[in-house]
Amino acid sequence: MVLTALQNLLAGIYDVPLEHDVAEYLLTDRSRVPPALRATGTDEQVLVSEDEDTLWVSVYLESGVLARLSAANPFEALHEGNIADYWTALEGVSHFLHLVWSAGHRRSTTLLELELQAEIDKYVGSLWLLNEQNPNRFPVELHHVLFERTRVDAHLAGERTALYRRANSYAARFCRRLARTLRADGSAAHRDAIAELRRFYRLNRERKFRHIERVA
């Protein structure tokens, strides 16, 4: 399943293996989403609830997204016809992975941190696939499409519009610097990028933003 493949892709990049498969926590029936969230009409939602010692997580993806990704598998070819659905699914998987990994390490997280990491994951996950599918070409247009051409929908985001824009802006800065590292010749550059991504993933929210402000 594409969702499991996405989880394995991100888990491999960041070295954060999980025992839990996101596909087992998937919802595709919008009627099972709480009414307050159902009304947004978005194609992706991560539902979180917790009590004293348990975290409950579900990932909602609109069934049409999964059907289209099944018909045009991005792991076979990622292109302009399936990249929007790929990003939708990847965002849900990114949230799931970071929530469950953080809970497993008894670390708290915030919506801002989840959104920042998801924006970075969309860039990194796309870059990795495109590089595997065409190793001789660096997709320089990817940064423009993801961070400059894409806009936050203020109608859907509502009072969180500023939060999403901040996450997008900082992720753009981080990924621009990452691209410069990865475009350098040699395997050492690739190892440096992997090492930074793994260190960054393990930072808390404040340190992530300070790191971007310092280096990007």
Buried (B, 14 or more C-beta within 10 A) or exposed (E): EBBBBBBBBBBEBBEBEBEBBBBEBBBBEBEEBEEEBBEEEBBBBBBBEEEEEEEEBBBBBBEEBBEBBEEBEBBEEBEEEBBEBBBBBBBBBBBBBBBBBBBEEEEEBEBBBBBBBBBBBBBBBBBBBBBEBEEEEBBEEBBEBBBEEBEBEEEEBEEBBEBBBBBBBBBBBBBEBBBEBBEEEEEEBEEBBBEBBEEBBBEBBEEBBEBBEEEB
